């Protein structure tokens, strides 16, 4: 009897923490909405957006919490043990803009305003044809009905999907044209995670929202899953020499493991069109043969950015809008018929059949 209570204690504690967090968070969210947002909506005649605005406050608060933790925990880590030392950090500033846009909820709010009706219609259609969402909490009675167990299962499912989503971004010419915005940062830091093309982010949000709907993730769990995943990805991109040791590196994606993914000529080139695609866990890379645990110090970026003869000095843009525009130009070029040239031949001879300047 005692052992049974001891086994249940961590799960009950997690359930209590989730419930407590949800209650406290909802109270703060409601307070901000009723005192600040709702009066503005009423004064401007936009009360029809009340539900969406309430969701926007939720995204904003989660983002504020994430950014505070990034500044308090990760920025000192970069200062104490940097992987690279830079004379100036101008290239990092644009990534701060990306982070504020994404983490403070602006992008998510626009996404929900534009696409939530589509997902509501999708759920209605699924119910109409008799499809019942997979409820993970019913898979293993007395185990998966606990918040901790279901949270872990949802995290694993979404991370597995994230591995393939990430790998596909390196496998298709048109997709790489967008994903290259992320890899073009040569001063990778804790802010780099959200440096993505907005169209790529839109596809990604729709992809994971659809999976979350199909497997029955609750709104509260989804918020926590996204928050945990995003913060860990900020850690992975941090400019730090931090390593997790032989075992730790194989349990959780570390900054060293992910930096290898961003390495010029290594992380997004070669036989598998890159390596280390895992979002949170390196297990999928180990399972599918794309893991590279080498710690060799290699500069981050894209080969195309280098001056000749190593690269082609391709411009990926320095500012936010320039990067977005050039991404669209690469996307357009990627769907046009390719014309073979000398650089393509050279690329094939060294095993890097890439389309980075497409």
C-alpha positions in Angstrom: 0.0 0.0 0.0 2.8 2.4 0.9 4.7 1.6 -2.3 1.6 2.3 -4.3 1.2 5.7 -2.7 4.9 6.5 -3.3 4.5 5.6 -7.0 1.5 7.8 -7.3 3.2 10.8 -5.5 5.2 12.2 -8.4 2.3 11.9 -10.8 -0.1 13.5 -8.3 2.4 16.3 -7.6 2.8 17.0 -11.4 -1.0 17.0 -11.7 -1.2 19.5 -8.9 1.5 21.7 -10.4 -0.2 21.7 -13.8 -3.5 22.6 -12.1 -1.9 25.2 -9.9 -0.1 26.7 -12.9 -3.2 26.7 -15.0 -5.3 28.4 -12.3 -2.7 31.1 -11.5 -2.0 31.7 -15.2 -5.7 32.0 -16.0 -6.1 34.5 -13.1 -3.4 36.7 -14.5 -4.6 36.4 -18.0 -8.1 37.3 -17.0 -6.9 40.3 -15.0 -4.9 41.7 -17.9 -7.7 41.1 -20.3 -10.4 42.7 -18.3 -8.4 45.7 -17.1 -6.5 46.5 -20.3 -7.5 44.6 -23.4 -11.3 44.5 -23.1 -11.7 48.3 -22.5 -9.6 48.9 -25.6 -11.7 46.5 -27.7 -14.9 48.2 -26.4 -13.6 51.7 -27.2 -12.6 50.7 -30.7 -15.7 48.7 -31.5 -13.8 45.4 -31.9 -15.5 43.3 -29.3 -16.2 40.7 -32.0 -12.5 39.8 -31.5 -12.9 39.3 -27.8 -12.1 35.5 -27.8 -9.1 35.9 -30.0 -7.8 38.8 -27.9 -8.1 36.7 -24.8 -6.0 33.9 -26.5 -3.6 36.6 -27.5 -3.0 37.6 -23.9 -2.2 33.9 -23.1 0.4 33.8 -25.8 1.9 37.1 -24.7 2.2 36.0 -21.1 3.9 32.7 -22.0 6.3 34.6 -24.3 7.2 37.1 -21.5 8.0 34.2 -19.1 10.1 32.5 -21.8 12.1 35.7 -22.5 12.7 36.4 -18.9 14.1 32.8 -18.4 16.2 33.2 -21.5 17.8 36.4 -20.2 18.2 35.2 -16.7 19.6 31.7 -17.4 20.9 31.6 -21.0 22.5 35.0 -21.5 24.9 34.6 -18.6 25.8 31.2 -19.9 26.8 32.7 -23.3 28.8 35.3 -21.5 30.7 32.9 -19.3 31.4 30.0 -21.7 30.9 31.2 -25.3 31.4 28.8 -28.2 32.5 31.8 -30.3 33.7 35.2 -29.4 32.5 38.1 -31.6 33.9 41.5 -32.0 30.4 42.9 -32.4 26.9 41.4 -32.2 25.1 43.4 -34.9 24.0 40.2 -36.7 22.3 39.0 -33.5 19.9 42.0 -33.3 17.6 40.9 -36.1 17.2 37.5 -34.3 15.9 39.5 -31.2 13.2 40.9 -33.4 12.2 37.4 -34.6 12.0 36.3 -31.0 9.9 39.2 -29.9 7.5 38.7 -32.9 7.1 35.0 -32.1 7.4 34.6 -28.4 5.2 37.6 -27.5 2.3 36.1 -29.5 2.0 38.3 -32.5 2.6 35.5 -35.0 0.4 33.0 -33.1 -2.4 35.5 -32.8 -2.4 36.2 -36.5 -2.3 32.4 -37.2 -5.3 31.7 -35.0 -7.3 34.6 -36.4 -6.6 33.4 -40.0 -6.7 29.6 -39.6 -8.7 28.7 -36.5 -12.0 28.7 -38.6 -10.3 26.2 -40.9 -9.4 23.9 -38.0 -12.9 24.2 -36.5 -14.2 23.1 -39.9 -11.7 20.2 -40.0 -12.8 19.0 -36.6 -16.5 19.2 -37.6 -15.8 17.2 -40.8 -13.8 14.6 -38.9 -16.7 14.1 -36.5 -19.1 14.0 -39.4 -17.3 11.1 -41.1 -17.0 9.2 -37.8 -13.4 9.9 -36.9 -12.7 10.1 -33.2 -9.6 11.8 -32.0 -7.0 9.6 -30.5 -7.2 10.1 -26.8 -3.8 9.2 -25.3 -5.3 9.3 -21.8 -7.3 6.2 -22.6 -4.4 4.1 -24.0 -3.2 2.8 -20.6 -5.8 3.1 -17.9 -4.5 4.3 -14.5 -1.3 5.5 -16.1 -2.0 7.7 -19.1 -4.9 9.4 -17.3 -2.3 11.3 -15.2 -1.1 14.6 -16.6 2.6 13.7 -16.4 2.3 10.5 -18.4 0.1 12.0 -21.1 2.4 15.1 -21.3 5.4 12.8 -21.9 3.6 10.8 -24.6 2.4 14.0 -26.4 5.9 15.4 -26.2 7.4 12.2 -27.8 4.8 12.2 -30.6 5.2 15.8 -31.4 9.0 15.5 -31.2 9.0 12.6 -33.6 6.9 14.6 -36.0 9.3 17.6 -35.5 12.3 15.4 -36.5 10.7 14.7 -39.9 9.4 18.2 -40.4 12.9 19.5 -39.8 14.5 16.9 -42.1 12.0 17.6 -44.9 13.0 21.2 -44.7 16.5 20.1 -45.8 15.3 17.6 -48.3 13.1 19.6 -50.7 14.5 22.5 -52.8 11.5 24.8 -52.2 11.4 24.1 -48.5 15.2 24.7 -48.1 14.7 28.0 -49.9 12.6 29.1 -46.8 14.5 27.2 -44.1 17.8 28.7 -45.3 16.7 31.9 -43.5 17.3 30.1 -40.2 20.6 28.6 -41.2 22.0 31.9 -42.7 22.8 33.2 -39.2 26.6 33.1 -38.7 26.4 34.4 -35.2 24.2 31.7 -33.7 22.8 32.7 -30.3 20.0 32.0 -27.8 17.8 34.3 -30.0 18.3 32.3 -33.2 15.6 29.6 -32.7 12.8 31.9 -34.0 14.8 33.2 -37.0 12.6 31.6 -39.6 10.7 32.6 -42.8 7.2 33.6 -41.9 5.8 31.3 -44.6 7.8 28.4 -43.1 6.4 29.2 -39.7 2.9 29.3 -41.1 3.4 25.8 -42.5 4.9 24.6 -39.3 2.1 26.0 -37.1 -0.5 24.3 -39.3 1.4 21.0 -39.3 1.7 20.7 -35.5 -1.8 22.2 -34.8 -3.2 19.4 -37.0 -1.3 16.7 -35.2 -2.3 18.1 -31.8 -5.9 18.1 -32.9 -5.7 14.5 -34.2 -4.1 13.1 -31.0 -6.4 15.0 -28.7 -4.0 17.4 -27.0 -5.8 19.7 -24.6 -5.3 23.5 -25.0 -3.5 23.8 -21.6 -1.2 20.9 -22.4 -0.5 22.3 -25.8 0.6 25.6 -24.4 2.9 23.8 -21.9 4.3 21.6 -24.7 5.1 24.6 -26.9 6.6 26.6 -24.0 8.9 23.7 -22.9 9.9 22.9 -26.5 10.7 26.5 -27.4 12.7 27.2 -24.3 14.8 24.1 -24.8 15.4 25.1 -28.4 16.6 28.5 -27.3 19.1 26.6 -25.1 20.2 24.5 -28.1 21.0 27.6 -30.2 22.8 29.4 -27.4 26.4 30.5 -28.1 27.9 28.3 -25.4 30.4 25.4 -25.0 28.0 23.6 -22.7 27.9 19.8 -23.2 25.8 17.2 -21.4 28.4 14.4 -21.3 28.4 11.1 -23.2 25.1 9.9 -21.8 23.4 13.3 -21.6 24.2 14.1 -25.2 22.3 11.0 -26.2 19.3 11.8 -24.0 18.6 15.4 -24.9 19.8 17.6 -27.8 22.6 19.8 -26.4 24.0 23.1 -27.7 27.0 21.2 -29.0 24.9 18.6 -30.9 22.7 21.3 -32.5 25.7 23.5 -33.3 26.9 20.7 -35.4 23.7 20.8 -37.4 24.4 24.5 -38.1 28.0 23.9 -39.1 29.0 25.1 -42.6 29.5 22.1 -44.9 28.3 19.6 -42.3 25.0 20.2 -40.7 22.8 20.7 -43.8 24.9 19.0 -46.5 26.2 15.5 -47.5 24.6 12.1 -48.0 21.6 12.7 -45.7 21.3 16.3 -46.7 22.6 17.1 -43.2 22.7 15.7 -39.7 21.3 16.2 -36.2 17.7 17.1 -37.1 16.3 16.2 -33.7 14.2 18.9 -32.1 14.5 17.9 -28.4 15.7 14.3 -28.4 18.7 12.9 -30.5 17.1 9.4 -30.5 15.5 9.9 -33.9 18.8 10.9 -35.4 20.4 7.8 -33.8 17.5 5.6 -35.1 17.6 6.9 -38.7 21.3 7.3 -39.0 21.6 11.1 -39.1 23.3 11.6 -35.7 26.8 13.3 -35.5 28.2 13.6 -32.0 31.5 15.2 -33.2 32.5 18.2 -31.3 34.8 19.7 -33.9 34.6 23.4 -33.8 33.1 24.6 -37.2 31.7 28.0 -38.0 28.0 28.2 -38.4 26.2 29.4 -41.6 25.7 28.3 -45.2 28.5 27.5 -47.6 27.0 29.8 -50.2 27.7 32.8 -47.9 31.4 32.3 -48.1 33.5 34.2 -50.6 34.9 32.3 -53.6 36.3 29.7 -54.1 34.7 28.2 -51.0 31.3 29.8 -51.7 29.5 32.2 -53.9 29.1 35.1 -51.6 25.3 34.8 -51.8 23.3 37.5 -50.0 20.7 36.1 -47.5 19.9 39.6 -46.2 20.8 41.4 -43.0 17.5 42.9 -41.9 14.2 41.2 -41.2 12.3 42.2 -44.3 15.3 41.6 -46.6 15.6 38.1 -45.3 11.9 37.5 -45.8 12.0 38.9 -49.4 15.1 37.0 -50.4 13.5 33.8 -49.0 10.5 34.4 -51.3 12.8 35.0 -54.3 14.7 31.7 -53.6 11.3 29.9 -53.3 10.2 31.2 -56.7 13.6 30.2 -58.2 13.3 26.8 -56.7 10.1 25.9 -58.6 11.6 26.9 -61.9 13.5 24.4 -64.1 17.2 24.2 -63.0 20.0 25.1 -65.3 23.1 23.0 -64.7 26.3 25.0 -64.1 29.9 24.6 -63.0 29.1 25.2 -59.3 26.4 22.4 -59.4 29.0 20.0 -60.8 31.5 20.9 -58.1 28.8 20.5 -55.5 28.0 17.0 -56.7 31.6 16.0 -56.7 32.1 16.7 -53.0 28.8 15.0 -52.0 26.9 18.2 -51.1 24.0 18.1 -53.5 22.5 21.2 -52.1 20.5 24.1 -53.4 21.4 26.7 -51.0 21.4 29.6 -53.4 18.2 28.5 -55.2 
